[in-house]
Amino acid sequence: MDGQIIDSHLDEITRGHCECWRLMPPHLDFPSTIVSDIERRHSDEKRRRMEFFKLWKKVNGSKATYKCLINAILMVQRKCWEDAESIFKLLDSTMDSTQQLKKGKLLA
């Protein structure tokens, strides 16, 4: 898992996964400005993802590992989960008891 990502795997990853790539740069030690640069150059979403990960691999070389990529994905997912929890806490603090009963239906 600590090995460098091979190109064929990278192609597979970018074809159907990692749609949260825009949030990954800080977790991959990669400049966040790269996202806007890639978006300007490419209009196709899959092409953007491919460009991002291929550039990340090229720049980071042997540090572009499966472990690094998996950790970045988990960090992004954790951040999204924390954001969702914050929104629910905000809603809880502003709802009256009737609204809180209806909240169960919202989440179901």
C-alpha positions as CSV (number, residue, x, y, z in Angstrom):
1,M,0.0,0.0,0.0
2,D,3.0,2.3,0.4
3,G,4.0,1.7,-3.2
4,Q,3.7,4.3,-5.9
5,I,0.5,4.3,-7.8
6,I,0.9,2.6,-11.2
7,D,-0.5,4.3,-14.3
8,S,-3.1,1.7,-15.1
9,H,-4.5,2.0,-11.6
10,L,-4.5,5.8,-11.9
11,D,-6.4,5.6,-15.1
12,E,-9.0,3.4,-13.4
13,I,-9.2,5.7,-10.4
14,T,-9.9,8.8,-12.4
15,R,-12.5,7.1,-14.7
16,G,-14.9,6.2,-12.0
17,H,-13.8,7.5,-8.6
18,C,-12.4,10.4,-6.7
19,E,-15.1,12.9,-7.6
20,C,-14.0,14.9,-4.6
21,W,-10.6,15.7,-6.2
22,R,-11.1,19.5,-5.9
23,L,-10.9,19.2,-2.1
24,M,-7.8,17.0,-2.1
25,P,-4.9,19.4,-2.7
26,P,-4.2,20.3,0.9
27,H,-4.3,16.6,1.9
28,L,-1.9,15.7,-0.9
29,D,0.7,18.4,-0.3
30,F,-0.3,20.0,-3.6
31,P,-1.1,23.6,-4.3
32,S,-4.8,24.4,-4.2
33,T,-4.4,26.8,-7.2
34,I,-4.0,23.8,-9.4
35,V,-7.7,23.1,-9.3
36,S,-8.6,26.4,-11.0
37,D,-5.8,26.0,-13.5
38,I,-7.1,22.6,-14.5
39,E,-10.7,23.8,-14.6
40,R,-9.7,26.5,-17.0
41,R,-7.8,24.1,-19.3
42,H,-10.5,21.3,-19.5
43,S,-14.3,21.4,-19.6
44,D,-14.8,17.6,-19.3
45,E,-15.0,16.5,-15.6
46,K,-13.3,13.1,-16.2
47,R,-10.5,14.8,-18.1
48,R,-10.0,17.3,-15.2
49,R,-9.7,14.5,-12.7
50,M,-7.3,12.6,-14.8
51,E,-5.2,15.7,-15.3
52,F,-5.2,16.4,-11.5
53,F,-4.0,13.0,-10.5
54,K,-1.5,12.6,-13.3
55,L,0.0,16.0,-12.4
56,W,0.0,15.0,-8.7
57,K,1.9,11.8,-9.5
58,K,4.3,13.6,-11.8
59,V,5.1,16.3,-9.2
60,N,5.2,14.1,-6.2
61,G,7.0,11.1,-7.8
62,S,7.6,8.3,-5.3
63,K,5.5,10.2,-2.7
64,A,2.4,9.6,-4.9
65,T,1.4,6.4,-3.1
66,Y,-1.8,4.5,-2.6
67,K,-1.6,5.2,1.1
68,C,-1.3,8.9,0.5
69,L,-4.3,8.9,-1.9
70,I,-6.5,6.8,0.4
71,N,-5.6,9.1,3.4
72,A,-6.5,12.2,1.4
73,I,-9.9,10.7,0.4
74,L,-10.6,9.8,4.0
75,M,-9.7,13.3,5.2
76,V,-12.0,14.8,2.6
77,Q,-14.9,12.5,3.6
78,R,-14.3,13.3,7.2
79,K,-14.4,17.0,6.6
80,C,-17.7,16.6,4.6
81,W,-19.1,14.6,7.5
82,E,-18.1,17.2,10.0
83,D,-19.7,19.9,7.9
84,A,-22.9,18.0,7.7
85,E,-22.9,17.5,11.5
86,S,-22.3,21.2,12.0
87,I,-25.4,22.0,9.9
88,F,-27.5,19.5,11.9
89,K,-26.4,21.0,15.2
90,L,-27.3,24.5,13.8
91,L,-30.7,23.2,12.9
92,D,-31.2,21.6,16.3
93,S,-30.3,24.8,18.1
94,T,-32.9,26.8,16.1
95,M,-35.8,24.3,15.9
96,D,-38.7,24.2,18.3
97,S,-40.0,20.8,19.5
98,T,-42.5,20.5,16.7
99,Q,-39.9,21.0,14.1
100,Q,-37.6,18.5,15.8
101,L,-40.3,15.8,15.6
102,K,-40.5,16.5,11.8
103,K,-36.7,16.4,11.6
104,G,-36.9,12.6,11.9
105,K,-38.9,12.5,8.7
106,L,-36.2,14.7,7.0
107,L,-33.5,12.2,7.9
108,A,-35.5,9.1,7.1
